[in-house]
Every structure is written in C-alpha cells, then in structure tokens.
Amino acid sequence: MHDLVEYIAKALVDQPEAVEVRTVEGDRSILCELKVSPDDIGKVIGRQGRIARAIRTIAKTAGSRTGKLIHVEIIE
C-alpha cells in the first residue's frame, strides 16, 4: 500500500523528492500518512478534494484484497 500511494503522489507533484509516506498497520486497518511539499499540497488535494478522494478510493480498493480498511491522511 505504501508503494502505491507514494507512486500516485509522486506522479502528481512538482517536487517528487519531497513526498513521504508513513504507514501504520493495526489489527484491522492500515493508516497511510502522505506528506508533500507545502507548494504541492493543492495538487494532491485537488478541487473540492476530488484528487484526494480518488487516491483514497484507489487505496481502499487495492487494500480490499488484504481484508483491512485503508485510511489515507494528507498531512503538511
């Protein structure tokens, strides 16, 4: 899951070297914290959160094979 979120984020931003993904795995869920450059935060969130919602949907769909809930948080 870490690699998928990182790949998508790096494709969207202008400074891919600033992308960091931290994964915290629990019993029934996985939390992916996505951190990007402050200049690129708007590109990851998108208009009205559409891109962020799409990233979360892709992550949840890919995570359905593991049987765990996937949460993607975008932090500064």
RODO-2510 file (C-alpha; in nm, 4 decimals, decimal comma):
residues 76
     n   res          X          Y          Z
     1     m     0,0000     0,0000     0,0000
     2     h     0,2897     0,2311     0,0837
     3     d     0,4337     0,1965    -0,2668
     4     l     0,1008     0,2600    -0,4387
     5     v     0,0256     0,5827    -0,2501
     6     e     0,3829     0,7035    -0,2998
     7     y     0,3737     0,6294    -0,6744
     8     i     0,0478     0,8184    -0,7247
     9     a     0,1619     1,1180    -0,5198
    10     k     0,4966     1,1451    -0,6979
    11     a     0,3195     1,1476    -1,0342
    12     l     0,1040     1,4435    -0,9264
    13     v     0,3512     1,6832    -0,7644
    14     d     0,6276     1,9120    -0,8935
    15     q     0,8734     1,8062    -0,6209
    16     p     0,8579     1,4256    -0,6057
    17     e     1,1655     1,4082    -0,3814
    18     a     0,9636     1,5762    -0,1035
    19     v     0,6953     1,3028    -0,0986
    20     e     0,6967     1,0925     0,2172
    21     v     0,4578     0,8118     0,3053
    22     r     0,4450     0,6670     0,6538
    23     t     0,2417     0,3512     0,7093
    24     v     0,0997     0,2448     1,0441
    25     e    -0,0542    -0,1014     1,0466
    26     g    -0,3137    -0,2041     1,3037
    27     d    -0,5194    -0,5168     1,3630
    28     r    -0,7943    -0,4366     1,1171
    29     s    -0,6702    -0,1248     0,9408
    30     i    -0,3749     0,0425     0,7722
    31     l    -0,3126     0,4168     0,8018
    32     c    -0,1043     0,5823     0,5298
    33     e     0,0125     0,9335     0,6120
    34     l     0,1056     1,1242     0,2976
    35     k     0,3328     1,4263     0,3369
    36     v     0,4203     1,6535     0,0448
    37     s     0,5808     1,9933    -0,0027
    38     p     0,3575     2,2872     0,1021
    39     d     0,3688     2,4103    -0,2583
    40     d     0,2241     2,0802    -0,3834
    41     i    -0,0484     2,0265    -0,1245
    42     g    -0,3143     2,1706    -0,3566
    43     k    -0,2172     1,9330    -0,6354
    44     v    -0,2644     1,6310    -0,4103
    45     i    -0,5955     1,7526    -0,2691
    46     g    -0,7408     1,8880    -0,5942
    47     r    -1,0503     2,0975    -0,6478
    48     q    -1,3059     2,0255    -0,3777
    49     g    -1,0938     1,7281    -0,2696
    50     r    -1,1538     1,5243    -0,5831
    51     i    -0,7963     1,4002    -0,6250
    52     a    -0,7643     1,3178    -0,2541
    53     r    -1,0907     1,1237    -0,2735
    54     a    -0,9641     0,9368    -0,5808
    55     i    -0,6378     0,8433    -0,4052
    56     r    -0,8362     0,7134    -0,1070
    57     t    -1,0690     0,5130    -0,3334
    58     i    -0,7780     0,3500    -0,5179
    59     a    -0,6052     0,2658    -0,1896
    60     k    -0,9234     0,1176    -0,0399
    61     t    -0,9856    -0,0919    -0,3497
    62     a    -0,6284    -0,2218    -0,3557
    63     g    -0,6457    -0,2906     0,0182
    64     s    -0,9641    -0,4929    -0,0096
    65     r    -0,7532    -0,7944    -0,1028
    66     t    -0,5856    -0,7841     0,2394
    67     g    -0,9158    -0,7633     0,4232
    68     k    -0,8083    -0,4485     0,6079
    69     l    -0,9531    -0,0980     0,6000
    70     i    -0,7217     0,1541     0,4391
    71     h    -0,7117     0,5171     0,5501
    72     v    -0,5080     0,7811     0,3676
    73     e    -0,4382     1,1062     0,5529
    74     i    -0,2728     1,4034     0,3847
    75     i    -0,0608     1,5990     0,6305
    76     e     0,1561     1,9077     0,5991
***
